[in-house]
Amino acid sequence: MKFLIDHRNNLIHKIVCAGDRCGFNDTPVAEREFTNSHSYLELLQKQKGYSSCAHCEAATIAPLSPIKNPQ
């Protein structure tokens, strides 16, 4: 899974869930970072006090419905 790190607000967002409600839109691009490294995320959380975005954690991704063939 890929993550967006918001260095201005010390938040970690799940890319597939991140949106306007997360509040990272005001963070300059220079203060954003993308990663898929879980060890890097753990380091940020344990050593620098970063936390997971509550909106991303609460979001659920609905499975895609199968495409029905017209008959």
Distance bins in CASP14 RR format, pairs under 12 A and 6 or more apart:
PFRMAT RR
TARGET T0000
AUTHOR 0000-0000-0000
RMODE 2
METHOD distances of the structure
MODEL  1
1 12 0 0 0 0 0 1 0 0 0 0 0
1 13 0 0 0 0 0 1 0 0 0 0 0
1 14 1 0 0 1 0 0 0 0 0 0 0
1 15 1 0 0 1 0 0 0 0 0 0 0
1 16 1 0 0 1 0 0 0 0 0 0 0
1 17 0 0 0 0 1 0 0 0 0 0 0
1 18 0 0 0 0 0 1 0 0 0 0 0
1 34 0 0 0 0 0 1 0 0 0 0 0
1 35 0 0 0 0 0 1 0 0 0 0 0
1 36 1 0 0 1 0 0 0 0 0 0 0
1 37 0 0 0 0 0 1 0 0 0 0 0
1 38 0 0 0 0 1 0 0 0 0 0 0
1 41 0 0 0 0 0 1 0 0 0 0 0
1 52 0 0 0 0 0 1 0 0 0 0 0
1 56 0 0 0 0 0 1 0 0 0 0 0
1 61 0 0 0 0 0 1 0 0 0 0 0
2 12 0 0 0 0 0 1 0 0 0 0 0
2 13 0 0 0 0 1 0 0 0 0 0 0
2 14 1 0 0 1 0 0 0 0 0 0 0
2 15 1 0 1 0 0 0 0 0 0 0 0
2 16 1 0 0 1 0 0 0 0 0 0 0
2 17 0 0 0 0 0 1 0 0 0 0 0
2 18 0 0 0 0 1 0 0 0 0 0 0
2 33 0 0 0 0 0 1 0 0 0 0 0
2 34 1 0 0 1 0 0 0 0 0 0 0
2 35 1 0 0 1 0 0 0 0 0 0 0
2 36 1 0 1 0 0 0 0 0 0 0 0
2 37 0 0 0 0 0 1 0 0 0 0 0
2 38 0 0 0 0 0 1 0 0 0 0 0
2 41 0 0 0 0 0 1 0 0 0 0 0
2 56 0 0 0 0 0 1 0 0 0 0 0
3 11 0 0 0 0 0 1 0 0 0 0 0
3 12 1 0 1 0 0 0 0 0 0 0 0
3 13 1 0 0 1 0 0 0 0 0 0 0
3 14 1 0 0 1 0 0 0 0 0 0 0
3 15 1 0 0 1 0 0 0 0 0 0 0
3 16 0 0 0 0 1 0 0 0 0 0 0
3 17 0 0 0 0 0 1 0 0 0 0 0
3 18 0 0 0 0 1 0 0 0 0 0 0
3 22 0 0 0 0 0 1 0 0 0 0 0
3 24 0 0 0 0 0 1 0 0 0 0 0
3 32 0 0 0 0 0 1 0 0 0 0 0
3 33 0 0 0 0 1 0 0 0 0 0 0
3 34 1 0 0 1 0 0 0 0 0 0 0
3 35 1 0 1 0 0 0 0 0 0 0 0
3 36 1 0 0 1 0 0 0 0 0 0 0
3 37 0 0 0 0 1 0 0 0 0 0 0
3 38 0 0 0 0 1 0 0 0 0 0 0
3 40 0 0 0 0 1 0 0 0 0 0 0
3 41 1 0 0 1 0 0 0 0 0 0 0
3 42 0 0 0 0 0 1 0 0 0 0 0
3 44 0 0 0 0 1 0 0 0 0 0 0
3 45 0 0 0 0 0 1 0 0 0 0 0
3 50 0 0 0 0 0 1 0 0 0 0 0
3 52 0 0 0 0 1 0 0 0 0 0 0
3 53 0 0 0 0 1 0 0 0 0 0 0
3 56 0 0 0 0 1 0 0 0 0 0 0
3 57 0 0 0 0 0 1 0 0 0 0 0
4 11 0 0 0 0 1 0 0 0 0 0 0
4 12 1 0 0 1 0 0 0 0 0 0 0
4 13 1 0 1 0 0 0 0 0 0 0 0
4 14 1 0 0 1 0 0 0 0 0 0 0
4 15 1 0 1 0 0 0 0 0 0 0 0
4 16 0 0 0 0 0 1 0 0 0 0 0
4 17 0 0 0 0 1 0 0 0 0 0 0
4 18 1 0 1 0 0 0 0 0 0 0 0
4 19 0 0 0 0 1 0 0 0 0 0 0
4 22 0 0 0 0 1 0 0 0 0 0 0
4 23 0 0 0 0 0 1 0 0 0 0 0
4 24 1 0 0 1 0 0 0 0 0 0 0
4 25 0 0 0 0 0 1 0 0 0 0 0
4 27 0 0 0 0 1 0 0 0 0 0 0
4 29 0 0 0 0 0 1 0 0 0 0 0
4 31 0 0 0 0 0 1 0 0 0 0 0
4 32 1 0 0 1 0 0 0 0 0 0 0
4 33 1 0 0 1 0 0 0 0 0 0 0
4 34 1 0 1 0 0 0 0 0 0 0 0
4 35 0 0 0 0 1 0 0 0 0 0 0
4 36 0 0 0 0 0 1 0 0 0 0 0
4 41 0 0 0 0 0 1 0 0 0 0 0
4 50 0 0 0 0 0 1 0 0 0 0 0
4 52 0 0 0 0 0 1 0 0 0 0 0
4 53 0 0 0 0 1 0 0 0 0 0 0
4 56 0 0 0 0 1 0 0 0 0 0 0
5 11 1 0 0 1 0 0 0 0 0 0 0
5 12 1 0 1 0 0 0 0 0 0 0 0
5 13 1 0 0 1 0 0 0 0 0 0 0
5 14 0 0 0 0 0 1 0 0 0 0 0
5 15 0 0 0 0 0 1 0 0 0 0 0
5 18 0 0 0 0 0 1 0 0 0 0 0
5 24 0 0 0 0 1 0 0 0 0 0 0
5 27 0 0 0 0 1 0 0 0 0 0 0
5 31 0 0 0 0 1 0 0 0 0 0 0
5 32 1 0 0 1 0 0 0 0 0 0 0
5 33 1 0 1 0 0 0 0 0 0 0 0
5 34 1 0 0 1 0 0 0 0 0 0 0
5 35 1 0 0 1 0 0 0 0 0 0 0
5 36 0 0 0 0 0 1 0 0 0 0 0
5 37 0 0 0 0 0 1 0 0 0 0 0
5 40 0 0 0 0 1 0 0 0 0 0 0
5 41 1 0 0 1 0 0 0 0 0 0 0
5 43 0 0 0 0 0 1 0 0 0 0 0
5 44 1 0 0 1 0 0 0 0 0 0 0
5 45 0 0 0 0 0 1 0 0 0 0 0
5 48 0 0 0 0 0 1 0 0 0 0 0
5 49 0 0 0 0 0 1 0 0 0 0 0
5 50 1 0 0 1 0 0 0 0 0 0 0
5 51 0 0 0 0 0 1 0 0 0 0 0
5 52 0 0 0 0 0 1 0 0 0 0 0
5 53 0 0 0 0 0 1 0 0 0 0 0
5 56 0 0 0 0 0 1 0 0 0 0 0
6 12 1 0 0 1 0 0 0 0 0 0 0
6 13 1 0 0 1 0 0 0 0 0 0 0
6 18 0 0 0 0 1 0 0 0 0 0 0
6 19 0 0 0 0 0 1 0 0 0 0 0
6 22 1 0 0 1 0 0 0 0 0 0 0
6 23 0 0 0 0 1 0 0 0 0 0 0
6 24 1 0 1 0 0 0 0 0 0 0 0
6 25 0 0 0 0 1 0 0 0 0 0 0
6 26 0 0 0 0 1 0 0 0 0 0 0
6 27 1 0 1 0 0 0 0 0 0 0 0
6 28 0 0 0 0 0 1 0 0 0 0 0
6 29 0 0 0 0 0 1 0 0 0 0 0
6 30 0 0 0 0 0 1 0 0 0 0 0
6 31 1 0 0 1 0 0 0 0 0 0 0
6 32 1 0 0 1 0 0 0 0 0 0 0
6 33 0 0 0 0 1 0 0 0 0 0 0
6 34 0 0 0 0 0 1 0 0 0 0 0
6 44 0 0 0 0 0 1 0 0 0 0 0
6 50 0 0 0 0 1 0 0 0 0 0 0
6 51 0 0 0 0 0 1 0 0 0 0 0
6 52 0 0 0 0 0 1 0 0 0 0 0
6 53 1 0 0 1 0 0 0 0 0 0 0
6 55 0 0 0 0 0 1 0 0 0 0 0
6 56 0 0 0 0 0 1 0 0 0 0 0
7 13 0 0 0 0 0 1 0 0 0 0 0
7 24 0 0 0 0 0 1 0 0 0 0 0
7 27 1 0 0 1 0 0 0 0 0 0 0
7 28 0 0 0 0 1 0 0 0 0 0 0
7 29 0 0 0 0 0 1 0 0 0 0 0
7 30 0 0 0 0 1 0 0 0 0 0 0
7 31 1 0 1 0 0 0 0 0 0 0 0
7 32 1 0 0 1 0 0 0 0 0 0 0
7 33 1 0 0 1 0 0 0 0 0 0 0
7 34 0 0 0 0 0 1 0 0 0 0 0
7 35 0 0 0 0 0 1 0 0 0 0 0
7 44 0 0 0 0 1 0 0 0 0 0 0
7 48 0 0 0 0 1 0 0 0 0 0 0
7 49 0 0 0 0 0 1 0 0 0 0 0
7 50 0 0 0 0 1 0 0 0 0 0 0
8 23 0 0 0 0 1 0 0 0 0 0 0
8 24 0 0 0 0 1 0 0 0 0 0 0
8 25 0 0 0 0 0 1 0 0 0 0 0
8 26 1 0 0 1 0 0 0 0 0 0 0
8 27 1 0 1 0 0 0 0 0 0 0 0
8 28 1 0 0 1 0 0 0 0 0 0 0
8 29 0 0 0 0 0 1 0 0 0 0 0
8 30 0 0 0 0 1 0 0 0 0 0 0
8 31 1 0 1 0 0 0 0 0 0 0 0
8 32 0 0 0 0 1 0 0 0 0 0 0
8 33 0 0 0 0 0 1 0 0 0 0 0
8 50 0 0 0 0 0 1 0 0 0 0 0
9 22 0 0 0 0 1 0 0 0 0 0 0
9 23 1 0 0 1 0 0 0 0 0 0 0
9 24 1 0 0 1 0 0 0 0 0 0 0
9 25 0 0 0 0 0 1 0 0 0 0 0
9 26 0 0 0 0 1 0 0 0 0 0 0
9 27 1 0 0 1 0 0 0 0 0 0 0
9 28 0 0 0 0 0 1 0 0 0 0 0
9 31 0 0 0 0 1 0 0 0 0 0 0
9 32 0 0 0 0 0 1 0 0 0 0 0
9 49 0 0 0 0 0 1 0 0 0 0 0
9 50 0 0 0 0 1 0 0 0 0 0 0
9 51 0 0 0 0 1 0 0 0 0 0 0
9 52 0 0 0 0 0 1 0 0 0 0 0
9 53 0 0 0 0 1 0 0 0 0 0 0
9 54 0 0 0 0 0 1 0 0 0 0 0
10 24 0 0 0 0 0 1 0 0 0 0 0
10 27 0 0 0 0 0 1 0 0 0 0 0
10 31 0 0 0 0 0 1 0 0 0 0 0
10 33 0 0 0 0 0 1 0 0 0 0 0
10 44 1 0 0 1 0 0 0 0 0 0 0
10 45 0 0 0 0 1 0 0 0 0 0 0
10 47 0 0 0 0 0 1 0 0 0 0 0
10 48 1 0 0 1 0 0 0 0 0 0 0
10 49 1 0 0 1 0 0 0 0 0 0 0
10 50 1 0 1 0 0 0 0 0 0 0 0
10 51 1 0 0 1 0 0 0 0 0 0 0
10 52 0 0 0 0 0 1 0 0 0 0 0
10 53 0 0 0 0 0 1 0 0 0 0 0
11 18 0 0 0 0 1 0 0 0 0 0 0
11 22 1 0 0 1 0 0 0 0 0 0 0
11 23 0 0 0 0 1 0 0 0 0 0 0
11 24 1 0 0 1 0 0 0 0 0 0 0
11 27 0 0 0 0 1 0 0 0 0 0 0
11 31 0 0 0 0 0 1 0 0 0 0 0
11 32 0 0 0 0 0 1 0 0 0 0 0
11 33 0 0 0 0 0 1 0 0 0 0 0
11 41 0 0 0 0 0 1 0 0 0 0 0
11 44 0 0 0 0 1 0 0 0 0 0 0
11 45 0 0 0 0 0 1 0 0 0 0 0
11 48 0 0 0 0 0 1 0 0 0 0 0
11 49 0 0 0 0 0 1 0 0 0 0 0
11 50 1 0 0 1 0 0 0 0 0 0 0
11 51 1 0 0 1 0 0 0 0 0 0 0
11 52 1 0 0 1 0 0 0 0 0 0 0
11 53 1 0 1 0 0 0 0 0 0 0 0
11 54 0 0 0 0 1 0 0 0 0 0 0
11 55 0 0 0 0 1 0 0 0 0 0 0
11 56 0 0 0 0 1 0 0 0 0 0 0
11 57 0 0 0 0 0 1 0 0 0 0 0
12 18 0 0 0 0 1 0 0 0 0 0 0
12 22 0 0 0 0 0 1 0 0 0 0 0
12 24 0 0 0 0 0 1 0 0 0 0 0
12 32 0 0 0 0 0 1 0 0 0 0 0
12 33 0 0 0 0 1 0 0 0 0 0 0
12 34 0 0 0 0 0 1 0 0 0 0 0
12 35 0 0 0 0 1 0 0 0 0 0 0
12 36 0 0 0 0 0 1 0 0 0 0 0
12 37 0 0 0 0 0 1 0 0 0 0 0
12 38 0 0 0 0 0 1 0 0 0 0 0
12 40 0 0 0 0 1 0 0 0 0 0 0
12 41 1 0 1 0 0 0 0 0 0 0 0
12 42 0 0 0 0 0 1 0 0 0 0 0
12 43 0 0 0 0 0 1 0 0 0 0 0
12 44 1 0 0 1 0 0 0 0 0 0 0
12 45 1 0 0 1 0 0 0 0 0 0 0
12 48 0 0 0 0 0 1 0 0 0 0 0
12 49 0 0 0 0 0 1 0 0 0 0 0
12 50 1 0 1 0 0 0 0 0 0 0 0
12 51 1 0 0 1 0 0 0 0 0 0 0
12 52 1 0 1 0 0 0 0 0 0 0 0
12 53 1 0 0 1 0 0 0 0 0 0 0
12 54 0 0 0 0 0 1 0 0 0 0 0
12 55 0 0 0 0 0 1 0 0 0 0 0
12 56 1 0 0 1 0 0 0 0 0 0 0
12 57 0 0 0 0 1 0 0 0 0 0 0
13 19 1 0 0 1 0 0 0 0 0 0 0
13 20 0 0 0 0 0 1 0 0 0 0 0
13 21 0 0 0 0 0 1 0 0 0 0 0
13 22 1 0 1 0 0 0 0 0 0 0 0
13 23 0 0 0 0 1 0 0 0 0 0 0
13 24 1 0 0 1 0 0 0 0 0 0 0
13 25 0 0 0 0 0 1 0 0 0 0 0
13 27 0 0 0 0 0 1 0 0 0 0 0
13 32 0 0 0 0 1 0 0 0 0 0 0
13 33 0 0 0 0 0 1 0 0 0 0 0
13 34 0 0 0 0 1 0 0 0 0 0 0
13 35 0 0 0 0 0 1 0 0 0 0 0
13 41 0 0 0 0 0 1 0 0 0 0 0
13 50 0 0 0 0 0 1 0 0 0 0 0
13 51 0 0 0 0 0 1 0 0 0 0 0
13 52 0 0 0 0 1 0 0 0 0 0 0
13 53 1 0 1 0 0 0 0 0 0 0 0
13 54 0 0 0 0 0 1 0 0 0 0 0
13 55 0 0 0 0 1 0 0 0 0 0 0
13 56 1 0 1 0 0 0 0 0 0 0 0
13 57 0 0 0 0 1 0 0 0 0 0 0
13 59 0 0 0 0 1 0 0 0 0 0 0
14 22 0 0 0 0 1 0 0 0 0 0 0
14 24 0 0 0 0 0 1 0 0 0 0 0
14 34 0 0 0 0 0 1 0 0 0 0 0
14 35 0 0 0 0 0 1 0 0 0 0 0
14 36 0 0 0 0 0 1 0 0 0 0 0
14 41 0 0 0 0 0 1 0 0 0 0 0
14 52 0 0 0 0 1 0 0 0 0 0 0
14 53 1 0 0 1 0 0 0 0 0 0 0
14 54 0 0 0 0 0 1 0 0 0 0 0
14 55 0 0 0 0 1 0 0 0 0 0 0
14 56 1 0 1 0 0 0 0 0 0 0 0
14 57 1 0 0 1 0 0 0 0 0 0 0
14 58 0 0 0 0 0 1 0 0 0 0 0
14 59 1 0 0 1 0 0 0 0 0 0 0
14 60 0 0 0 0 0 1 0 0 0 0 0
14 61 0 0 0 0 1 0 0 0 0 0 0
15 22 0 0 0 0 0 1 0 0 0 0 0
15 24 0 0 0 0 0 1 0 0 0 0 0
15 32 0 0 0 0 0 1 0 0 0 0 0
15 33 0 0 0 0 0 1 0 0 0 0 0
15 34 1 0 0 1 0 0 0 0 0 0 0
15 35 0 0 0 0 1 0 0 0 0 0 0
15 36 0 0 0 0 1 0 0 0 0 0 0
15 53 0 0 0 0 0 1 0 0 0 0 0
15 56 0 0 0 0 1 0 0 0 0 0 0
15 59 0 0 0 0 0 1 0 0 0 0 0
15 61 0 0 0 0 0 1 0 0 0 0 0
16 36 0 0 0 0 0 1 0 0 0 0 0
16 56 0 0 0 0 1 0 0 0 0 0 0
16 59 0 0 0 0 1 0 0 0 0 0 0
16 60 0 0 0 0 0 1 0 0 0 0 0
16 61 1 0 0 1 0 0 0 0 0 0 0
16 62 0 0 0 0 0 1 0 0 0 0 0
17 24 0 0 0 0 0 1 0 0 0 0 0
17 52 0 0 0 0 0 1 0 0 0 0 0
17 53 1 0 0 1 0 0 0 0 0 0 0
17 54 0 0 0 0 0 1 0 0 0 0 0
17 55 1 0 0 1 0 0 0 0 0 0 0
17 56 1 0 1 0 0 0 0 0 0 0 0
17 57 0 0 0 0 1 0 0 0 0 0 0
17 58 0 0 0 0 1 0 0 0 0 0 0
17 59 1 1 0 0 0 0 0 0 0 0 0
17 60 0 0 0 0 1 0 0 0 0 0 0
17 61 1 0 0 1 0 0 0 0 0 0 0
17 62 0 0 0 0 0 1 0 0 0 0 0
18 24 1 0 0 1 0 0 0 0 0 0 0
18 25 0 0 0 0 1 0 0 0 0 0 0
18 27 0 0 0 0 0 1 0 0 0 0 0
18 32 0 0 0 0 0 1 0 0 0 0 0
18 34 0 0 0 0 0 1 0 0 0 0 0
18 52 0 0 0 0 0 1 0 0 0 0 0
18 53 1 0 0 1 0 0 0 0 0 0 0
18 55 0 0 0 0 1 0 0 0 0 0 0
18 56 1 0 1 0 0 0 0 0 0 0 0
18 57 0 0 0 0 0 1 0 0 0 0 0
18 59 0 0 0 0 1 0 0 0 0 0 0
18 61 0 0 0 0 0 1 0 0 0 0 0
19 25 1 0 0 1 0 0 0 0 0 0 0
19 53 0 0 0 0 1 0 0 0 0 0 0
19 55 1 0 0 1 0 0 0 0 0 0 0
19 56 0 0 0 0 1 0 0 0 0 0 0
19 59 0 0 0 0 1 0 0 0 0 0 0
20 26 0 0 0 0 0 1 0 0 0 0 0
20 55 0 0 0 0 1 0 0 0 0 0 0
21 53 0 0 0 0 1 0 0 0 0 0 0
21 54 0 0 0 0 1 0 0 0 0 0 0
21 55 1 0 1 0 0 0 0 0 0 0 0
21 56 0 0 0 0 1 0 0 0 0 0 0
21 57 0 0 0 0 0 1 0 0 0 0 0
21 58 0 0 0 0 1 0 0 0 0 0 0
21 59 0 0 0 0 1 0 0 0 0 0 0
22 32 0 0 0 0 0 1 0 0 0 0 0
22 52 0 0 0 0 0 1 0 0 0 0 0
22 53 1 0 1 0 0 0 0 0 0 0 0
22 54 0 0 0 0 1 0 0 0 0 0 0
22 55 1 0 1 0 0 0 0 0 0 0 0
22 56 1 0 0 1 0 0 0 0 0 0 0
22 57 0 0 0 0 0 1 0 0 0 0 0
22 58 0 0 0 0 0 1 0 0 0 0 0
22 59 0 0 0 0 1 0 0 0 0 0 0
23 32 0 0 0 0 0 1 0 0 0 0 0
23 53 0 0 0 0 1 0 0 0 0 0 0
23 54 0 0 0 0 0 1 0 0 0 0 0
23 55 0 0 0 0 1 0 0 0 0 0 0
23 56 0 0 0 0 0 1 0 0 0 0 0
24 31 0 0 0 0 1 0 0 0 0 0 0
24 32 1 0 0 1 0 0 0 0 0 0 0
24 33 0 0 0 0 0 1 0 0 0 0 0
24 34 0 0 0 0 0 1 0 0 0 0 0
24 53 0 0 0 0 1 0 0 0 0 0 0
24 55 0 0 0 0 1 0 0 0 0 0 0
24 56 0 0 0 0 0 1 0 0 0 0 0
25 32 0 0 0 0 0 1 0 0 0 0 0
26 32 0 0 0 0 0 1 0 0 0 0 0
27 33 0 0 0 0 0 1 0 0 0 0 0
27 53 0 0 0 0 0 1 0 0 0 0 0
33 40 0 0 0 0 1 0 0 0 0 0 0
33 41 0 0 0 0 0 1 0 0 0 0 0
33 44 0 0 0 0 1 0 0 0 0 0 0
33 50 0 0 0 0 0 1 0 0 0 0 0
34 40 0 0 0 0 0 1 0 0 0 0 0
34 41 0 0 0 0 0 1 0 0 0 0 0
35 41 1 0 0 1 0 0 0 0 0 0 0
35 42 0 0 0 0 0 1 0 0 0 0 0
35 43 0 0 0 0 0 1 0 0 0 0 0
35 44 0 0 0 0 1 0 0 0 0 0 0
35 50 0 0 0 0 0 1 0 0 0 0 0
37 43 0 0 0 0 1 0 0 0 0 0 0
37 44 0 0 0 0 1 0 0 0 0 0 0
38 44 0 0 0 0 0 1 0 0 0 0 0
38 45 0 0 0 0 0 1 0 0 0 0 0
39 45 0 0 0 0 0 1 0 0 0 0 0
39 46 0 0 0 0 0 1 0 0 0 0 0
39 47 0 0 0 0 0 1 0 0 0 0 0
40 46 0 0 0 0 0 1 0 0 0 0 0
40 47 0 0 0 0 0 1 0 0 0 0 0
40 48 0 0 0 0 0 1 0 0 0 0 0
40 50 0 0 0 0 0 1 0 0 0 0 0
41 47 0 0 0 0 0 1 0 0 0 0 0
41 48 0 0 0 0 0 1 0 0 0 0 0
41 49 0 0 0 0 0 1 0 0 0 0 0
41 50 1 0 0 1 0 0 0 0 0 0 0
41 51 0 0 0 0 0 1 0 0 0 0 0
41 52 0 0 0 0 1 0 0 0 0 0 0
42 48 0 0 0 0 0 1 0 0 0 0 0
42 49 0 0 0 0 0 1 0 0 0 0 0
42 50 0 0 0 0 1 0 0 0 0 0 0
42 52 0 0 0 0 0 1 0 0 0 0 0
43 49 0 0 0 0 0 1 0 0 0 0 0
43 50 0 0 0 0 1 0 0 0 0 0 0
44 50 1 0 1 0 0 0 0 0 0 0 0
44 51 0 0 0 0 1 0 0 0 0 0 0
44 52 0 0 0 0 0 1 0 0 0 0 0
45 51 1 0 0 1 0 0 0 0 0 0 0
45 52 1 0 0 1 0 0 0 0 0 0 0
51 57 0 0 0 0 1 0 0 0 0 0 0
52 58 0 0 0 0 0 1 0 0 0 0 0
52 59 0 0 0 0 0 1 0 0 0 0 0
53 59 0 0 0 0 1 0 0 0 0 0 0
END
